[in-house]
Amino acid sequence: MGSLDGSVAVVTGAGQGVGQGIALALAAEGAAVAVLGRTPAKLETTCGLIRERGGRAEAFTCDVTDTEAVPEVVAAVVEQLGGVDILVNNAYTGSYGPLLEMSDDAFRNGFRSGPFAAFAFMKACHPHMKARGGGSIVNLVTSAMVRWDPSTYGAYAAAKQALRSLTRTAAAEWGPDGIRANNIAPHALSPGLKWWAENNPEAAEEFRGTIPLGYIGDCEQDIGRAVAALVGPGMRYLTGATIPLDGGQAYFG
């Protein structure tokens, strides 16, 4: 018996990395998982891993920046899996670099895939969660929001800070509906970060040295399992919070 037996989870950007790790961990606790992303082959890989472990997963191809299509995607999830209890907004395609070198469109893209997409999914999932007596939303933000030197992280931090504020408001407004909303700010060894670490060993070692626990988190064991605990009944009184899952590196104050 898992802590999430009978629940349905929607995870965006679940074809690889952190999203995949979260999907695997939620399924391990008994949730049926709607695996969302842009690349069908990657989604099927995640679904296959979940099914191999005896869990239930269904793939739904979507681009989260197409916010007008979000209600239709959520409706398809509800039709196939029976409802929505958990929403994890993980997908993000942002922009990095000095502000003066960044185009307006590149800056906007972080907002399209971040707070705009999350807002669309949150609104689309709300009535389904309310109908089932409540639910839990987890939005992914970043420690770049509180980084001592935000140089080159400005656009990324701005989009995620907007998402953090949105989450807090949803927690306040939707609490009476039994819906919790929290943020996590993870460090995880995603494919991109793993590639960087392997190709920049000295810089990677220096980066690890800034993490008190001494290592970069595993997508499933350190991030996914924490999310599974966060959305579970044991954390039912926590909402509106931002939880750093970074081995103690950032100081949110």
Residue frames as qw, qx, qy, qz and C-alpha x, y, z in Angstrom:
[[0.000, 0.888, 0.460, 0.000, 0.00, 0.00, 0.00],
 [0.437, 0.212, 0.000, 0.874, 1.44, 3.36, -1.06],
 [0.072, -0.457, -0.405, 0.789, 0.65, 6.74, 0.44],
 [0.267, 0.359, -0.211, -0.869, -0.78, 7.90, -2.91],
 [0.161, 0.196, 0.950, 0.181, -2.88, 4.84, -3.81],
 [0.189, 0.691, 0.695, -0.063, -5.92, 5.82, -5.85],
 [0.009, 0.819, 0.026, -0.574, -4.61, 9.24, -6.79],
 [0.681, 0.574, 0.295, 0.345, -3.87, 10.66, -10.24],
 [0.365, -0.678, 0.136, 0.623, -0.83, 12.84, -10.87],
 [0.583, 0.785, 0.119, 0.170, -0.03, 15.12, -13.80],
 [0.560, -0.570, 0.244, 0.549, 3.69, 15.79, -14.31],
 [0.530, 0.846, -0.021, -0.062, 4.87, 18.13, -17.06],
 [0.262, 0.775, -0.571, 0.065, 8.28, 17.70, -18.66],
 [0.779, -0.372, 0.458, -0.211, 8.29, 14.09, -17.45],
 [0.884, 0.436, -0.166, -0.028, 10.21, 12.55, -20.33],
 [0.723, 0.261, -0.382, 0.513, 13.59, 12.87, -18.64],
 [0.213, 0.404, -0.376, 0.806, 15.53, 14.35, -15.76],
 [0.146, -0.042, 0.593, -0.791, 13.74, 15.81, -12.75],
 [0.660, 0.055, -0.065, -0.746, 10.29, 15.34, -14.26],
 [0.741, 0.103, -0.645, -0.154, 10.96, 11.68, -14.89],
 [0.288, 0.120, -0.780, 0.542, 12.33, 11.24, -11.39],
 [0.369, -0.015, 0.387, -0.845, 9.21, 12.80, -9.90],
 [0.753, 0.089, -0.311, -0.572, 6.92, 10.67, -12.07],
 [0.621, 0.129, -0.767, 0.102, 8.73, 7.49, -10.99],
 [0.093, 0.074, -0.711, 0.693, 8.56, 8.40, -7.32],
 [0.537, 0.014, 0.164, -0.827, 4.86, 9.28, -7.44],
 [0.782, 0.103, -0.487, -0.374, 4.10, 6.00, -9.20],
 [0.434, 0.159, -0.820, 0.338, 6.11, 4.11, -6.58],
 [0.152, 0.033, 0.620, -0.769, 3.70, 5.45, -3.96],
 [0.279, 0.394, 0.865, -0.134, 0.70, 4.24, -5.94],
 [0.311, 0.641, 0.091, -0.696, -0.31, 7.22, -8.06],
 [0.659, 0.488, 0.496, 0.286, -1.41, 6.77, -11.64],
 [0.270, -0.582, 0.162, 0.750, 0.75, 9.21, -13.58],
 [0.558, 0.795, 0.236, 0.037, -0.06, 11.32, -16.63],
 [0.611, -0.324, 0.289, 0.662, 3.35, 11.77, -18.23],
 [0.372, 0.896, 0.226, -0.088, 3.42, 15.02, -20.21],
 [0.397, -0.546, 0.382, 0.631, 6.02, 16.43, -22.58],
 [0.421, 0.685, -0.218, -0.553, 6.90, 17.31, -26.15],
 [0.288, 0.469, -0.795, -0.256, 8.75, 14.17, -27.27],
 [0.891, -0.101, -0.110, -0.428, 6.63, 10.99, -27.53],
 [0.781, 0.219, -0.552, 0.194, 9.62, 8.63, -27.42],
 [0.149, 0.328, -0.613, 0.704, 10.85, 10.11, -24.13],
 [0.607, -0.240, 0.212, -0.727, 7.36, 9.96, -22.63],
 [0.926, 0.020, -0.292, -0.239, 7.06, 6.30, -23.56],
 [0.533, 0.307, -0.656, 0.437, 10.42, 5.63, -21.93],
 [0.197, -0.280, 0.530, -0.776, 9.16, 7.06, -18.65],
 [0.802, -0.079, 0.009, -0.592, 5.86, 5.20, -18.96],
 [0.825, 0.195, -0.530, -0.003, 7.77, 1.99, -19.65],
 [0.266, 0.307, -0.695, 0.592, 9.87, 2.40, -16.52],
 [0.469, -0.190, 0.385, -0.772, 6.76, 2.94, -14.42],
 [0.879, 0.050, -0.169, -0.444, 4.96, -0.05, -15.93],
 [0.636, 0.293, -0.686, 0.198, 7.98, -2.28, -15.41],
 [0.047, 0.193, -0.699, 0.687, 7.64, -1.54, -11.71],
 [0.101, -0.428, -0.893, 0.091, 3.95, -2.40, -11.73],
 [0.066, 0.484, 0.306, -0.817, 2.63, 1.16, -11.86],
 [0.422, 0.686, 0.580, 0.123, 0.18, 2.86, -14.18],
 [0.152, -0.544, 0.164, 0.809, 1.23, 5.62, -16.55],
 [0.543, 0.664, 0.493, 0.146, -0.17, 7.21, -19.69],
 [0.403, -0.147, 0.229, 0.874, 1.66, 9.52, -22.10],
 [0.243, 0.873, 0.408, -0.109, 0.19, 12.83, -23.26],
 [0.541, 0.145, 0.209, 0.802, 2.13, 14.81, -25.84],
 [0.003, 0.944, 0.325, 0.053, 1.90, 18.56, -25.35],
 [0.429, 0.325, -0.135, 0.832, 3.86, 21.79, -25.51],
 [0.284, -0.608, -0.577, 0.465, 3.15, 23.66, -22.28],
 [0.104, -0.276, 0.064, 0.953, 3.65, 27.02, -23.99],
 [0.256, -0.267, -0.620, -0.692, 0.49, 26.34, -26.01],
 [0.133, 0.049, 0.671, -0.727, -1.66, 27.42, -23.09],
 [0.605, 0.111, -0.091, -0.783, -4.89, 27.40, -25.10],
 [0.697, 0.104, -0.669, -0.237, -4.53, 23.63, -25.51],
 [0.040, 0.264, -0.811, 0.521, -4.01, 22.95, -21.81],
 [0.618, -0.021, 0.398, -0.678, -7.69, 22.48, -20.83],
 [0.848, 0.273, -0.293, -0.348, -8.03, 19.88, -23.58],
 [0.466, 0.362, -0.771, 0.239, -4.96, 18.00, -22.34],
 [0.212, -0.180, 0.708, -0.649, -6.24, 18.00, -18.76],
 [0.765, 0.108, 0.113, -0.625, -9.65, 16.83, -19.95],
 [0.762, 0.317, -0.548, -0.136, -7.97, 13.92, -21.75],
 [0.179, 0.298, -0.817, 0.460, -6.12, 12.99, -18.54],
 [0.484, -0.053, 0.504, -0.713, -9.37, 13.02, -16.59],
 [0.824, 0.218, -0.175, -0.493, -11.08, 10.89, -19.23],
 [0.708, 0.318, -0.630, 0.038, -8.34, 8.26, -19.26],
 [0.381, 0.160, -0.742, 0.528, -7.28, 8.22, -15.62],
 [0.390, -0.581, -0.714, 0.003, -10.43, 9.36, -13.83],
 [0.286, -0.938, -0.192, 0.026, -9.46, 12.70, -12.34],
 [0.470, 0.548, -0.328, 0.609, -6.58, 14.84, -11.11],
 [0.659, -0.702, -0.242, 0.116, -5.28, 14.96, -7.52],
 [0.569, -0.564, 0.204, 0.563, -1.68, 16.08, -8.02],
 [0.551, 0.814, 0.065, 0.169, -0.15, 18.58, -10.44],
 [0.616, -0.497, 0.213, 0.572, 3.60, 19.04, -10.83],
 [0.454, 0.891, 0.018, 0.001, 4.62, 21.92, -13.09],
 [0.713, -0.418, 0.336, 0.451, 8.17, 20.94, -13.97],
 [0.636, 0.474, 0.363, 0.488, 8.51, 21.76, -17.70],
 [0.105, -0.913, 0.009, 0.395, 10.52, 24.90, -18.39],
 [0.697, 0.348, 0.231, 0.583, 12.40, 26.29, -21.36],
 [0.195, -0.929, -0.127, 0.288, 14.11, 29.43, -20.27],
 [0.553, 0.720, -0.096, 0.409, 16.83, 31.82, -21.26],
 [0.678, -0.592, -0.023, 0.435, 20.16, 32.62, -19.64],
 [0.583, 0.324, 0.127, 0.734, 22.73, 35.31, -20.22],
 [0.187, -0.236, -0.191, 0.934, 23.46, 38.99, -19.59],
 [0.282, 0.680, 0.540, -0.407, 20.37, 41.18, -19.80],
 [0.199, 0.729, -0.207, -0.622, 21.77, 43.44, -22.49],
 [0.050, 0.304, -0.843, -0.441, 22.47, 40.44, -24.73],
 [0.238, 0.289, 0.917, -0.135, 18.99, 38.96, -24.37],
 [0.152, -0.239, -0.518, -0.807, 16.19, 39.51, -26.88],
 [0.506, -0.121, 0.246, -0.818, 12.70, 40.39, -25.76],
 [0.837, 0.031, -0.362, -0.409, 11.40, 37.11, -27.17],
 [0.583, 0.153, -0.736, 0.310, 14.00, 35.07, -25.30],
 [0.091, -0.158, 0.565, -0.805, 13.03, 36.84, -22.09],
 [0.671, -0.040, 0.019, -0.740, 9.33, 36.19, -22.71],
 [0.701, 0.120, -0.677, -0.190, 9.95, 32.51, -23.40],
 [0.233, 0.082, -0.816, 0.522, 10.81, 31.86, -19.76],
 [0.383, 0.077, 0.405, -0.827, 7.47, 33.32, -18.74],
 [0.703, 0.144, -0.374, -0.587, 5.57, 31.38, -21.41],
 [0.695, 0.069, -0.716, 0.010, 6.96, 28.03, -20.26],
 [0.228, 0.035, -0.710, 0.665, 7.09, 29.01, -16.58],
 [0.192, 0.241, 0.563, -0.767, 4.33, 31.00, -14.87],
 [0.533, 0.220, -0.230, -0.784, 2.04, 31.27, -17.92],
 [0.565, 0.070, -0.788, -0.233, 2.05, 27.51, -18.50],
 [0.188, -0.100, -0.845, 0.490, 1.75, 26.71, -14.79],
 [0.325, 0.183, 0.284, -0.883, -1.17, 29.13, -14.46],
 [0.611, 0.147, -0.451, -0.634, -2.97, 27.41, -17.33],
 [0.522, -0.010, -0.852, 0.029, -2.50, 23.95, -15.81],
 [0.037, -0.100, -0.695, 0.711, -3.45, 25.13, -12.33],
 [0.469, 0.167, 0.089, -0.862, -6.70, 26.66, -13.56],
 [0.646, 0.128, -0.591, -0.466, -7.54, 23.63, -15.70],
 [0.461, -0.011, -0.861, 0.216, -6.88, 21.20, -12.83],
 [0.164, -0.150, 0.475, -0.851, -8.63, 23.21, -10.12],
 [0.704, -0.083, -0.019, -0.705, -12.23, 22.08, -10.77],
 [0.811, 0.078, -0.573, -0.090, -11.18, 18.45, -11.00],
 [0.337, 0.152, -0.709, 0.601, -9.25, 18.65, -7.74],
 [0.349, -0.143, 0.323, -0.868, -12.11, 20.43, -6.00],
 [0.789, -0.034, -0.293, -0.539, -14.57, 17.79, -7.22],
 [0.784, 0.024, -0.604, 0.140, -12.42, 15.08, -5.59],
 [0.646, -0.718, -0.246, 0.075, -12.20, 16.92, -2.28],
 [0.294, -0.883, 0.286, 0.231, -8.88, 18.65, -2.78],
 [0.867, 0.406, -0.026, 0.288, -5.45, 18.18, -4.27],
 [0.548, -0.661, 0.186, 0.477, -1.83, 19.25, -4.26],
 [0.570, 0.805, -0.022, 0.165, 0.13, 21.46, -6.66],
 [0.659, -0.509, 0.216, 0.510, 3.93, 21.53, -6.78],
 [0.486, 0.870, -0.023, 0.079, 5.67, 24.15, -8.88],
 [0.818, -0.108, 0.020, 0.565, 9.40, 24.06, -9.58],
 [0.046, 0.996, -0.070, 0.027, 11.33, 27.25, -8.91],
 [0.774, 0.353, -0.245, 0.466, 15.04, 27.89, -8.38],
 [0.590, -0.603, -0.160, 0.512, 17.64, 29.02, -5.89],
 [0.411, 0.273, 0.224, 0.841, 18.74, 31.52, -8.56],
 [0.200, -0.824, -0.374, -0.374, 15.94, 33.68, -7.13],
 [0.526, -0.850, 0.034, 0.022, 18.08, 34.25, -4.02],
 [0.836, 0.162, -0.024, 0.524, 21.52, 33.86, -5.54],
 [0.393, -0.701, -0.051, 0.593, 24.04, 36.34, -4.13],
 [0.038, -0.448, 0.447, 0.774, 25.22, 37.14, -7.66],
 [0.652, 0.461, 0.539, -0.269, 22.30, 36.88, -10.12],
 [0.169, 0.632, -0.471, -0.591, 24.41, 37.82, -13.15],
 [0.253, 0.192, -0.822, -0.473, 23.28, 35.86, -16.25],
 [0.065, -0.292, -0.946, 0.128, 20.40, 34.35, -14.25],
 [0.181, 0.157, 0.198, -0.951, 18.16, 37.43, -14.41],
 [0.558, 0.025, -0.415, -0.718, 15.53, 36.19, -16.88],
 [0.544, -0.098, -0.833, 0.012, 15.42, 32.73, -15.30],
 [0.191, -0.193, -0.674, 0.687, 15.08, 34.09, -11.77],
 [0.300, 0.084, 0.035, -0.950, 12.43, 36.61, -12.82],
 [0.616, -0.064, -0.573, -0.537, 10.19, 33.95, -14.38],
 [0.549, -0.170, -0.794, 0.200, 10.59, 31.62, -11.41],
 [0.053, -0.110, -0.494, 0.861, 10.00, 34.40, -8.90],
 [0.487, -0.016, -0.186, -0.853, 6.72, 35.15, -10.66],
 [0.671, -0.115, -0.696, -0.228, 5.81, 31.47, -10.39],
 [0.345, -0.097, -0.732, 0.580, 6.71, 31.46, -6.70],
 [0.211, 0.069, 0.255, -0.941, 4.35, 34.37, -6.09],
 [0.609, -0.032, -0.452, -0.651, 1.60, 32.69, -8.12],
 [0.559, -0.104, -0.815, 0.108, 1.93, 29.56, -5.99],
 [0.119, -0.115, -0.602, 0.781, 1.58, 31.53, -2.78],
 [0.413, 0.057, -0.010, -0.909, -1.60, 33.19, -4.05],
 [0.656, -0.053, -0.638, -0.400, -3.11, 29.88, -5.13],
 [0.393, -0.100, -0.814, 0.417, -2.39, 28.49, -1.67],
 [0.101, 0.143, 0.421, -0.890, -4.30, 31.38, -0.12],
 [0.513, 0.136, -0.157, -0.833, -7.24, 31.40, -2.53],
 [0.717, 0.066, -0.589, -0.366, -7.69, 27.67, -3.03],
 [0.055, 0.202, -0.854, 0.476, -7.04, 26.45, 0.50],
 [0.559, 0.064, 0.426, -0.708, -10.79, 26.47, 1.27],
 [0.812, 0.304, -0.270, -0.418, -11.21, 24.04, -1.66],
 [0.904, -0.292, 0.309, 0.033, -8.78, 21.62, -0.01],
 [0.782, 0.538, -0.036, 0.313, -6.05, 22.40, -2.55],
 [0.557, -0.692, 0.173, 0.425, -2.47, 22.89, -1.36],
 [0.628, 0.738, -0.043, 0.243, 0.18, 24.67, -3.45],
 [0.593, -0.692, 0.255, 0.323, 3.91, 24.61, -2.74],
 [0.510, 0.784, -0.354, -0.013, 7.19, 25.26, -4.52],
 [0.860, -0.329, 0.202, 0.334, 10.39, 23.24, -4.57],
 [0.258, 0.894, -0.354, -0.094, 13.77, 24.64, -5.61],
 [0.956, -0.157, 0.221, 0.113, 15.86, 21.60, -6.56],
 [0.105, 0.693, -0.668, -0.251, 19.43, 20.81, -7.54],
 [0.891, 0.034, 0.435, -0.127, 19.44, 17.54, -9.44],
 [0.295, -0.382, 0.722, 0.495, 21.74, 15.59, -11.73],
 [0.691, 0.584, 0.247, -0.346, 19.57, 16.01, -14.81],
 [0.831, 0.312, 0.282, 0.365, 20.97, 14.98, -18.23],
 [0.317, 0.874, -0.020, 0.368, 22.00, 18.56, -18.93],
 [0.372, -0.843, 0.349, -0.171, 23.77, 19.05, -15.63],
 [0.883, -0.217, 0.383, 0.166, 25.38, 15.62, -15.85],
 [0.719, 0.554, 0.146, 0.392, 26.78, 16.51, -19.29],
 [0.054, 0.919, -0.185, 0.343, 28.13, 19.79, -17.95],
 [0.643, -0.667, 0.370, -0.067, 29.73, 18.10, -14.93],
 [0.907, 0.024, 0.329, 0.261, 31.42, 15.46, -17.08],
 [0.602, 0.612, 0.140, 0.493, 32.78, 18.06, -19.48],
 [0.037, 0.769, -0.237, 0.593, 33.78, 20.60, -16.83],
 [0.763, -0.276, -0.548, 0.202, 35.12, 18.45, -13.98],
 [0.370, 0.024, -0.387, 0.844, 36.98, 21.23, -12.16],
 [0.286, -0.257, -0.028, -0.923, 34.02, 23.61, -12.22],
 [0.727, -0.326, -0.486, -0.360, 31.69, 20.76, -11.25],
 [0.654, -0.187, -0.575, 0.455, 33.86, 19.89, -8.26],
 [0.105, 0.103, -0.245, 0.958, 33.88, 23.53, -7.21],
 [0.510, -0.307, -0.268, -0.757, 30.08, 23.60, -7.52],
 [0.760, -0.301, -0.576, -0.031, 29.71, 20.46, -5.40],
 [0.468, -0.008, -0.500, 0.728, 31.91, 22.10, -2.81],
 [0.195, -0.226, 0.100, -0.949, 29.25, 24.78, -2.26],
 [0.729, -0.311, -0.384, -0.473, 26.67, 22.12, -1.29],
 [0.396, -0.567, 0.578, -0.432, 26.90, 21.25, 2.43],
 [0.904, -0.064, 0.367, -0.212, 25.75, 17.66, 1.86],
 [0.347, -0.527, 0.675, 0.383, 28.49, 17.30, -0.76],
 [0.295, 0.100, 0.849, 0.427, 26.61, 16.01, -3.77],
 [0.370, 0.088, -0.272, -0.884, 24.10, 16.96, -6.46],
 [0.624, 0.052, 0.571, -0.531, 20.70, 15.37, -5.88],
 [0.147, 0.074, 0.928, 0.335, 19.41, 12.31, -7.70],
 [0.327, -0.123, -0.349, -0.870, 16.32, 13.05, -9.79],
 [0.664, -0.339, -0.576, -0.335, 14.24, 10.26, -8.29],
 [0.640, -0.280, -0.608, 0.379, 15.75, 9.46, -4.90],
 [0.298, -0.227, -0.321, 0.870, 16.35, 13.03, -3.72],
 [0.220, 0.053, -0.118, -0.967, 13.83, 15.12, -5.65],
 [0.516, -0.183, -0.643, -0.536, 11.09, 12.71, -6.68],
 [0.505, -0.333, -0.765, 0.222, 10.74, 11.06, -3.29],
 [0.112, -0.215, -0.369, 0.897, 10.63, 14.44, -1.58],
 [0.366, -0.030, -0.284, -0.886, 7.80, 15.50, -3.88],
 [0.554, -0.250, -0.761, -0.228, 5.95, 12.26, -3.16],
 [0.361, -0.333, -0.660, 0.568, 6.22, 13.03, 0.55],
 [0.028, 0.115, 0.083, -0.989, 5.17, 16.65, 0.01],
 [0.485, -0.083, -0.388, -0.779, 1.94, 15.74, -1.78],
 [0.477, -0.181, -0.859, 0.030, 1.18, 12.89, 0.61],
 [0.505, -0.715, -0.408, -0.258, -1.11, 12.93, 3.66],
 [0.685, -0.382, -0.299, 0.544, 1.77, 13.43, 6.08],
 [0.284, -0.083, 0.035, 0.955, 2.29, 16.98, 4.78],
 [0.024, 0.664, 0.694, 0.278, -1.39, 17.92, 4.61],
 [0.233, -0.874, -0.303, 0.300, -0.93, 21.10, 6.69],
 [0.392, -0.425, 0.292, 0.762, 1.82, 22.60, 4.55],
 [0.459, 0.695, 0.478, 0.279, 0.87, 25.07, 1.82],
 [0.116, 0.989, 0.023, 0.088, 2.26, 28.26, 0.31],
 [0.595, -0.669, 0.345, 0.283, 5.85, 27.23, 1.09],
 [0.602, 0.696, -0.392, -0.007, 9.06, 27.17, -0.93],
 [0.858, -0.415, 0.296, 0.066, 11.20, 24.16, -0.08],
 [0.268, 0.748, -0.587, -0.153, 14.85, 24.08, -1.19],
 [0.971, -0.064, 0.227, 0.032, 15.92, 20.58, -2.23],
 [0.512, 0.789, -0.274, 0.199, 19.55, 21.48, -2.80],
 [0.815, -0.032, -0.386, 0.430, 21.60, 19.85, -0.06],
 [0.462, -0.733, -0.240, 0.438, 21.67, 23.09, 1.95],
 [0.523, 0.178, 0.205, 0.808, 23.29, 25.31, -0.67],
 [0.011, -0.570, -0.254, -0.781, 20.82, 28.18, -0.91],
 [0.132, -0.292, -0.614, 0.722, 19.61, 30.46, 1.86],
 [0.060, -0.590, -0.613, -0.523, 16.00, 31.44, 1.35],
 [0.076, 0.137, -0.364, 0.918, 15.81, 33.32, 4.64]]
